[in-house]
Amino acid sequence: MESSQFVVSTAEQAVAQQRRLVTEVPGPRSRALQERRAAAVAAGVGSSSPIYVERASGAVLVDADGNQLIDLGSGIAVTGVGHALPAVTAAVAAQAGRFTHTCFMVTPYEGYVAVCEQLAALTPGEHAKRSILLNSGAEAVENAVKIARKATGRQAVVVLEHAYHGRTNLTMAMTAKHHPYKNGFGPFAPEVYRVPTSYPLRDGGLSGTEAAARAIERIETQVGAGAVAAVVVEPIQGEGGFIVPAPGFLPALADWCRQNGALFVADEIQTGFCRTGNWFACEHEDVVPDVVVTAKGVAAGLPLAGVTGRAEIMDAVHVGGLGGTYGGNPVACAAALAAIETMRAGEYAARARHIEQLVLPELLAAAKAVPAIGDVRGRGAMLALELVHPGTTEPDAGLAQSVARACLTEGVVVLTCGTFGNVIRLLPPLAIDDALLEEGVGVLTGALERMGR
C-alpha cells in the first residue's frame, strides 16, 4: 500500500505541511509569553521548549510568531492521528453542541458505552472484557491497582526498574526516576516493589528469558509469589528511555503471573493505539494481559484514559467502587470514537510500521557515523537514540539536550527521555507525510553529526 493512502490529504490540513521559519526560535512573541508565564505559572511546571503554539494541523505546529515547526513528539504520543484532524474536531463540535457533561455516574450516555465496546474489541485477547473510563494515565494506573487488589485479595504491586507510571502518590511510588518526579514529594504509597527489567544495552548480554528469571527470583525471594496482586509493565518503557525488552521477557513474566495467581497489567499508555505497529505493543510477542491501561493516543488530544480487563476481574469491584466526576467525559468520548475509526480505516498500525521502515535506516546510518550514539531502538513510530560518551555506555544527557535545542532552532520538535536523560525519542504523528518526516529526521541526524562526533 502506498504511504499516501495512510495519511490525511494535504487539502484537509488547515496549515500547509511544511517547515517554515520567519523569526528566530523562540521569536519575540514567544519570549514575551515566557515572561508572562514566569509571573503567573508555578515554577514547578516545566516545558521542554520555549515556543508557544497558536495553531496546529497534521504534523505541523504554528507558534506565536508564525513559525511552522515539524512535530516529532505528538504531545508525547497523544496526537497520533495528527493535530486538529477534521473528523475529530467535527465530532467534538457536534457533541459539545449536544451536551458537554452529565457525569456518567448520574445520567449515563451512549458515548461512554461505545468507547468501552471499542476497547473490548481492540485490546488483546478474545475473552469477555469490561472497561472503565477516566481522565489521565496516572488515574488509570491507580484504578488498575485498585482493581487488582480487590480481585486477588492481595496487596503487593511489582514494577520494573526504569518504569514510569505517573505523578500521583501511588504512581510516583511505581515510577523509578527520582528527579524530577519524586524529589521531595514522599512518603509514598507502600507495598510497591521494584525488580530488574530487560535493558539490552546495559544487561551484559542477558536474553529476555534470563532477564525475566532474574526479575522473578527477586519477586519470589523479596516479595513472595502469594503476596503479589499485579505485575505492572510497560511493554516498551516510555519515559525510562524507550527500552525495548529482549524477546521472551514479557511472555515469561506473563506466564509467571498466570501460574501464581497474580495479574499481568500492561501499561500501554504510550505504546497503545497503533504507535508501535500493532494496536498494542503486547501483540508483538502475542502476550495477552489480564488488564490493559490506556490513555494518550486514544482521544487525539482530549483527556481520556481507560482500564480494560477480563470481565471477572473488572466485575470483582463492588458497585460504586470505581468512577469519577469527569471520567469518560462525553466530548472526550466523541473524540476517541472518531480517532479510533480513523486509525482503523486508515490502517494506522501499518502506517507506523511504514514509518519504522522509513526512519530506522536513517538512524542506524547516523549511528555508524556518530560515535556518541550508543543504541538505536524502538518499534513502529516509537523510536529512540541513546547518547553516550564515545567508547563507553556512560550516558551523555548534556548532548541529548543540546541536540534537542539545536533541532528546535531549526524548526523541528523532538523530545528527550530516559532515566539518565540521555535519550532522544521520536513520536511523530502517524499521519505525517513521508517527505515532512524525512525532512525532520534529516534535521535531527544533521545535528547529531555536527555535535556528536
Buried (B, 14 or more C-beta within 10 A) or exposed (E): EEBEEBBBEBEBBBBEBBBEBEBEBBBEBBBBBBEEBEEEEEEEEEEBBBBBBEBBBBBBBBBBBBBBBBBBBBBBBBBBBBBBBBBBBEBBEEBEEEEEEEBBEEEEBEBBBBBBBBBBEBBBBEBEBBBBBBBBBBBBBBBBBBBBBBBBEBBBBBBBBBBBBBBBBBBBBBBBBEEEBBEEEEEBBEBBBBBBBBBBBBBEEBBBBBBBBBBBEBBBEEBEBEBBBBBBBBBBBBBBBBBBBBBBBBBBBBBBBEEBEBBBBBBBBBBBBBBBBBBBBBBBBEBBBBBBBBBBBBBBBBBBBBBBBBEEBBBBBEEEEBBBEBBBBBBBBBBBBBBBBBBBEBBBBBBBBBBBEBBBEBBEEBBEEBEBBBBBBBBBBBBBBBBBBBEEEEBBBEBBBBBBBBBBEBBBBBBBBBBBBBBBBBBBBBBBBBEBBEBBBEBBBBBBEEBBE
